[in-house]
Amino acid sequence: MKKVQKSLHKFETLSDAHRAFGMPQPKHPLISLIKGAPSWSELHQPSQPHVLGFYKISYKPKLAGKLKYGQGYYDFDEGGLLFAAPGQVISGAENEEAICSEYTLLIHPDFFFGYPIAKNISQYGFFSYAVNETLHLSENEKDSIISVFRIMEEELNGRIDDFSQDVVISQIELLLNYANRYYNRQFITRKTVSHDLLQKLEDLLAGYFNNEYSLSNGIPTVQYLAENLHLSPSYLSDMLRVLTGQSAQQHIHDKLIEKAKEKLSTTTSSVSEIAYALGFEHPQSFSKLFKTKTNLSPLEFRRSFN
């Protein structure tokens, strides 16, 4: 029996979201802070996936998906933050969205127009994390986050003047910087699990090249690694940066160079043959990467090794 494809319910504007909640129209068309918001699963069509036309930041006092390792848990119980960006598809009621939010901040991208955050917000990778990669907060962290939401609440519910947007923008930037700091802490407190993932990553890359998947599938991608490790690509790269100082892409490149050195030093294959074996479409791209990483061309390395 053919599976019926669920259509995407689109929320283009903040007014669309307020209307779906049965709430009054937002006071500002580009930003809204909803206190005690119902869950997105309580919309009129809860089983439908939906896509947002705005940023969404939710603080939830309770979170599912605590990370267990061995006999202990690595995450805090004081709630946490979830992030979503415009264009991101959010699944239906089966996920953590079923838990009600204490605060939900909705921000249309146009609210940032003319401010540095309009460009800088793309640097915050957690907007593309999966639900099971939620930021779990400690008690002190929760207090800091709630204090920011309260300042924004007071500002948005108060008298609008020439400084209102500046104040709210500064609070959003503070909220995102706190999230960056706390995610960095979360990677560290999950260190045992993260190091296990790092070993799995190394095994995954070694198996990919040893089994010559690159001949038919090309160079392994960050997406490929993330899917096999059951992580989002952004979370994987951010976790690796904290643990090793390198992104997932850099790990792929390091493994490529390692395998290239092995082939250059132990075989008589040409540079082009090695490039194709490693998954490169063009030998020139391989040579350029090799030179960037080693300060030697592949032939120079082969001669110096011999």
GULO-80384 format. One line per 5 residues: their letters; for each residue z, x, y of C-alpha. Coordinates in pm, whole numbers, plus 50000, padded with zeros to 5 digits. Layout:
! residues N
a> Z X Y  ...
***
This chain:
! residues 306
mkkvq> 50000 50000 50000  49898 50142 50336  50187 50221 50567  50175 50034 50897  50180 50270 51196
kslhk> 50449 50179 51446  50327 50155 51804  50499 50347 52081  50694 50151 52339  50645 50326 52672
fetls> 50900 50340 52952  50695 50458 53247  50952 50397 53520  51327 50372 53560  51281 50004 53638
dahra> 51128 49959 53290  51442 50103 53132  51678 49895 53346  51478 49583 53265  51500 49657 52893
fgmpq> 51877 49691 52922  51897 49362 53112  52041 49551 53409  51977 49513 53783  51698 49723 53928
pkhpl> 51804 50082 54012  51919 50146 54369  51680 50442 54384  51335 50420 54219  51343 50784 54103
islik> 51700 50838 53982  51962 50626 53812  52304 50699 53665  52408 50433 53418  52775 50426 53327
gapsw> 52871 50282 52991  52506 50231 52899  52422 50043 52582  52242 50245 52318  51866 50264 52318
selhq> 51880 50096 51977  51995 49778 52154  51658 49735 52323  51450 49428 52251  51248 49616 51986
psqph> 51501 49862 51840  51288 49970 51545  51004 50098 51764  50972 50461 51863  50947 50497 52239
vlgfy> 50819 50752 52486  50976 50828 52822  50811 50878 53158  51124 51048 53295  51404 51289 53208
kisyk> 51706 51150 53029  52046 51319 52995  52315 51134 52802  52680 51211 52751  52811 51048 52435
pklag> 53186 51045 52362  53118 51055 51988  52845 51239 51802  52719 51236 51449  52574 51546 51290
klkyg> 52866 51788 51314  52774 52114 51148  52963 52186 50826  52965 52525 50662  53172 52583 50351
qgyyd> 53495 52386 50390  53500 52386 50770  53321 52233 51066  53181 52441 51348  53145 52178 51619
fdegg> 53388 52009 51857  53497 51644 51854  53490 51578 52229  53140 51432 52245  52827 51598 52370
llfaa> 52499 51595 52556  52151 51488 52453  51838 51570 52652  51488 51425 52661  51186 51508 52877
pgqvi> 50892 51300 53002  50633 51245 52731  50884 51304 52452  50874 51055 52168  51214 50924 52062
sgaen> 51244 50751 51728  51408 50416 51671  51754 50299 51575  51791 50524 51272  51902 50824 51477
eeaic> 52199 50921 51687  52073 50715 51977  52260 50427 51811  52583 50565 51958  52656 50429 52306
seytl> 52656 50664 52603  52938 50699 52854  52688 50829 53111  52309 50821 53105  52115 50995 53381
lihpd> 51749 50899 53426  51538 51114 53659  51172 51066 53740  50992 51402 53784  50891 51299 54138
fffgy> 51258 51315 54241  51232 51695 54215  50923 51720 54436  50965 51992 54700  51263 52154 54523
piakn> 51258 52472 54305  51393 52272 54011  51052 52101 53984  50921 52424 53831  51244 52565 53693
isqyg> 51333 52266 53476  51067 52368 53223  51279 52677 53147  51553 52465 52991  51445 52456 52627
ffsya> 51709 52204 52522  51496 51919 52661  51282 51959 52349  51564 52007 52097  51595 51764 51807
vnetl> 51879 51510 51789  52060 51713 51522  52064 52006 51767  52281 51817 52014  52521 52011 52236
hlsen> 52878 51957 52111  53140 52006 52382  53495 52139 52381  53762 51953 52577  53731 52184 52878
ekdsi> 53352 52170 52866  53364 51792 52852  53586 51781 53161  53339 51997 53354  53043 51780 53254
isvfr> 53224 51454 53335  53323 51589 53676  52956 51652 53759  52858 51302 53651  53135 51156 53867
imeee> 53018 51344 54175  52665 51215 54117  52799 50865 54059  52988 50871 54387  52688 51009 54573
lngri> 52436 50764 54428  52663 50464 54483  52755 50568 54835  52567 50567 55162  52223 50727 55138
ddfsq> 52162 50985 55412  51953 51296 55477  52177 51508 55254  52207 51276 54954  51913 51416 54761
dvvis> 52020 51776 54826  52368 51702 54691  52239 51522 54380  51980 51794 54309  52252 52059 54328
qiell> 52465 51862 54081  52173 51827 53840  52116 52203 53859  52487 52259 53793  52473 52024 53494
lnyan> 52175 52211 53346  52340 52550 53403  52655 52428 53231  52440 52309 52940  52273 52650 52920
ryynr> 52612 52821 52908  52755 52583 52650  52452 52605 52424  52487 52982 52434  52848 52935 52325
qfitr> 52738 52696 52049  52497 52953 51908  52785 53202 51896  53037 52964 51736  52773 52877 51476
ktvsh> 52719 53247 51416  52777 53240 51040  52525 52963 50994  52287 53122 51245  52289 53453 51057
dllqk> 52207 53268 50736  51912 53112 50920  51811 53456 51043  51802 53583 50685  51598 53280 50579
ledll> 51360 53353 50865  51313 53711 50746  51255 53590 50388  51011 53327 50511  50803 53580 50704
agyfn> 50812 53833 50419  50698 53568 50172  50421 53454 50404  50263 53800 50420  50346 53910 50064
neysl> 50176 53599 49927  49883 53655 50164  49905 53309 50321  49772 53473 50636  49430 53514 50473
sngip> 49379 53138 50462  49626 53009 50723  49615 53275 50994  49912 53424 51176  50236 53228 51113
tvqyl> 50333 53011 51406  50672 52932 51557  50609 52569 51457  50559 52675 51093  50885 52872 51091
aenlh> 51080 52594 51263  50957 52327 51021  51053 52537 50719  51398 52607 50868  51442 52239 50969
lspsy> 51482 52325 51338  51289 52245 51653  51076 52538 51780  51271 52558 52108  51610 52562 51935
lsdml> 51493 52833 51694  51369 53058 51974  51677 53004 52191  51910 53072 51898  51725 53393 51813
rvltg> 51740 53513 52175  52119 53480 52169  52157 53648 51829  51890 53918 51851  51756 53927 52206
qsaqq> 51414 53825 52081  51226 53496 52061  51072 53356 51742  50729 53472 51861  50859 53826 51903
hihdk> 51001 53817 51550  50658 53717 51422  50497 54003 51612  50752 54253 51479  50681 54144 51122
lieka> 50306 54170 51188  50344 54528 51314  50571 54616 51021  50309 54493 50772  50030 54659 50969
kekls> 50207 54997 50958  50256 54954 50585  49884 54886 50529  49771 55162 50765  49989 55420 50591
tttss> 49940 55318 50227  49580 55191 50205  49235 55300 50307  49145 54953 50442  48966 54953 50774
vseia> 49136 54829 51089  48919 54516 51078  49012 54446 50716  49381 54483 50795  49348 54258 51099
yalgf> 49183 53981 50895  49438 54022 50614  49720 53969 50864  49562 53649 50995  49387 53770 51312
ehpqs> 49054 53609 51393  48946 53908 51601  49029 54273 51521  49045 54345 51894  49346 54112 51927
fsklf> 49521 54298 51646  49450 54637 51802  49573 54520 52142  49902 54389 51998  49953 54704 51792
ktktn> 49896 54927 52095  50134 54715 52305  50408 54740 52044  50369 55105 51938  50186 55279 52227
lsple> 49931 55389 51965  49607 55237 51847  49593 55155 51473  49370 55460 51412  49598 55686 51616
frrsf> 49893 55566 51411  49708 55632 51086  49615 55984 51198  49968 56062 51323  50116 55933 50999
n> 49884 56146 50789
***
